[in-house]
């Protein structure tokens, strides 16, 4: 049974935000365990917070070491979870749709009575959980590129600003890699946009398989991509850039259409802002293109260079 998903659902059929946040009629639900749980769950549309609220109620039924929730929008674990000897799994179903699978872990065996009481708690969670899943999915759609599933420009701008601010505050490295596909226009011109979409999907897959944290991947639109690296990942940014370029050129779909990628890299320097860092990475990308494509070029990490580009 598939987990609750909107991948094949028109947004016309997604409940409006007003209907999502309105209070359902709970008169038909049992409330023999955890009085007030429904009301507590309705205070948040954040999945992690709802899981935390639920875990506190479930902990009164059974001494638990962990609760993990598997959904179509991600996997969530209650704070402080750690594995134990005994495991119990439960599917949360609403109108024949599987909203999530819960995985309970405990040092003691779960009895049939405890399973029944957990089921009563789960029943009270169904509508708040469904509402939170709808909102989370809509939020994800607003920040994702519809073709590749990578972060879009809006998501990049927000993530970029936060990463630079965090790196400066913590005095940790931050790096930006900009990539542009080589010979991509020829694919659209000679083979059509369907083939172009096939290449873009292949590039996204190659990048995901190369990077440890796929949340740092973005597609601006067209054939332009960005990678945001922080902390220890930023320290090896040049190696990452070379791996990305190699992975893209060696992907069988890209190789089939003769597509490669050029990359420009810039490391954040002291007192630099987002605009300057982006300009340096963009300038390095231009140099890679001019040097023959399928290459990586890195911007010099000098204060003078930053000052010059900031004026541009």
N, C-alpha and C positions, 0 to 999 in steps of 0.2 A: 504493500500500500504506500502510495506516494505521500510525502509531507505536503502540507498546505502551501500552495504556490500560486503566483499570479502570472507565470510565464506565458500561459495561454489564455489569460483573461483580459478582455477589453477593459480599459479604465472606466468605461461607461457603466460597468457592472460592479466596480469597486465602491463600497459604501462611502458616502461623503463624510468629511471630518465631523460634521455635526451629528450624523447618525452613529459614527464610531464612538463619540464621546458621550452620547446620551445614555441614560441609565436604563438598562433592560429590566423586564419584569422577572423577578427571581422567585415568584410565589410557588413555582412548580419544582424548585430545587430544594434538596434536603439541606438542613443547616444544623445538624446534630453535632457537628464537630467544628471547633474554631469559630465561635460567634464573632461576627464582624469581619471575617476574612474577605468577603466580597467587597465590602466598603473599602478595606485597606488596599486591595488589589486595584480598585477603580481610581485610586489617587494618582496612579502613574501609568503612562503608556510606554515606559522604558522596559524592555524585556528583562534586562539584568536586575532591575529593581523589583519587578514582579516576582522573579525567581527567588530573590532574597526574602521577600515577604512570605512567599509560599513555603520556603525552606524552614522558616521559624515556626510556622504552624505544623509542618510535617514533623519537625523535631520533637514536638509534644506527643506525637503518636508513637514514634520509634526513635531510639538513639542512633542518629545517622552520622556518617563520616563524610558523605558526599551526596550531592544531587547534581546531575548533569542533564541539560535539556538540549535535544537535537531538533532544530527547525530548518525550514527551507531558507531562512535568512541568516543562519549561523548556529554555532554551538555555544552554549552558555553554561558556566559552572558557578554554583553558589560559593561565596567567599569562604575560604578556609577548607575547601574540599580536599580530601585525600583518600586513596583507595583502601578498601577493607575486604575481608574474606567473603562476605555475602553480598550478592547483587540481586536487585529486583527491577525489572523493566515494566513500564506501563505506557500504553499509547493513549494520548488525549484526543478523543474523537468528538467532532461536532457536525451533525448533519452528514454523516458518512465521510467526512473529510478528516484526515489526520493532521491536527495542528502541530503536534510535537510528540517526541518520545522522551519520557523521563527515565533516567537511570539512577536508582537509589543504591547506595552502598552503606553497609552497616557491619559492625563487629558481631552482631547477633543475627540469627535466622529470623526472617520476617514471617510472622504467623498469618493464617488466613484472616483472623480478626483485624490485625493491623493493616493487611492489604485492603480490607473492606473500608476501614476508616480513612486510609489514604485515598481510596477511590472517591469517597464523599468529599474530601478536600479538593481533589482534582476536578470534580463536577462543578464546584463553585468557581473554579479558575477559568472554565472554558470560554465564557464570553469576554472577560477582561483580556485573556490571552489572545483571542481572535482579534479584538480591537487593536491590541499592541502590535500584532503581526501585520495588520493592514497598514497602520501608520508607519511602521519600520520599513515595509516594502515600498511605500510611496516615497519615503525619504531617500531610500537607496536609488530608486528610479530617477529622482531629481538630480542625483550626483554621479550617475553612471552614464557612460557612453552606450547608447542603445545597441550598437553593433557588436563591439568587442567586450563590453562589460567592465572595461577599465574606467578609472575615474575621469570625469569630464573636466572642461576648463574651469567651471565654477568650483568644483571640488579641489582642483589643483591650486587655484588662487588662495582659497581658504587654508589648505594644508601647507602651502608654501610660506605664507605669512606666519603661521603658527610655528613652523619648523625653524625659521630664521630667528624668531623671537625667543624660542626655547633655547636654541643653540647659543645665542648671545648671553642669555641669562645664566645658563649653566656652564658657559665657556667650553662647549663641546663642538666638535667638527660638524659641518653640514655641507653637502655637495649637491649640485644640480647637474643632471645629464639631459641634454636635449638631443633627440634623434629625428632624422628626416630620411625617408626612404629614397633610395636611388632607383631611377628608371621606373617609378611607379606610374607616371603619367602614360607611358607607353603601354602599360598593361590595360588601362582603361580605354585608350585609343584603339588598340588592336584586338583586344579580347572582350571588351565590354565591362560594365560596372559590376556585373556578377563576379567576374574574375578578380576585379579589384577588391571586392568585399572578401573574397576567399583569401587573398594575400593579407589583408588587414587582420583577419582572424588568425592566420598563421603567425603573423608577427606578434600578436597579443599572446598567443600560446607559447611562442619561443621565449618571450620576455618573462612570462609567469614561471616557466620551467627553469629559468636562469636565476631569478631573484628569490631570495629567501622570504621576503615580505612583499606580497603582491599588492598590498594596499598602497604602496608607494609608486604605482604605475599609473600613468595618465595618457589619454589621447586628447589632443587639443581639437581634433577635427582634421579632415583631409588625411595626409600621411605624416603628420607631426606627432611625436610622442615625447613624454618627459618622465624622468625617474628622479625621485627625491630620496636622498640618503642622509641619515643622521647617525650620530654617535660612532660606534666602531665600524658600521657599514660605510660611513663617509671616508674613513681613513683608507679604505681600499677601493675608492670610487673609480680610479683609473683602470684597475683590474676588472671591476664590474662592467665598465663601459666596453672594454675589449671583449669580454665574454658575451655581452648582449649583441654586439655587432657580429661576432662570429656565429652565435646561435641563430640569428636572423638569416644570415647568408647561407647557412647550412641546412635550414629547414627545407624539406623536400618541395613544399609549395613555392617558396621564394626562389629556390634553385630552378624550379620548373619554368618560372616566368622571368628569370634573370634579375630578380630584385635583391638588393642589398640595403645596407643602412650606413649612414654617416652619423657621427656623434660628436658633440661638443660638450666639454666638461669644465665646470668652474667650482672651486672650493671657496666657501665663505671666509672672508678675512675680517679682522677686527673693525668694528664700526661701519660695516657695509650694510646697505639696505637691500630689499628684495629686488628693486629695479636694477641696481648695479650688478647684482649677482646674475640675474637673468640675462642682462645685456652681455656680460662676459661669456656666459655659456653659449649664447646665440652667436657671438662673434667667433668663438672657437668652432662652432658647427659650420659656419661659413668657410672657415679655413680648411676644415676637413673636406668640404665639398670641392673647394678650389684645388685641393691637393690631389684629387683623383678619385674621391668617393670610397665607400667601404672602409673608412678610416676613422680614427679617434684623434681629436686634438684637444689639448688642455690649455685653458687660459692661465697666464702667468699669475701667481699669487703675490702681487705687489700692490702696495698702497697707491703708487703712482698710476697703475693701470686702472684701479678702481676709481680714482679721482677723475681720470680722463673720460671714462665711460659714463660716470654719473652726470657729466656735463652734456653728454650726447643727447 
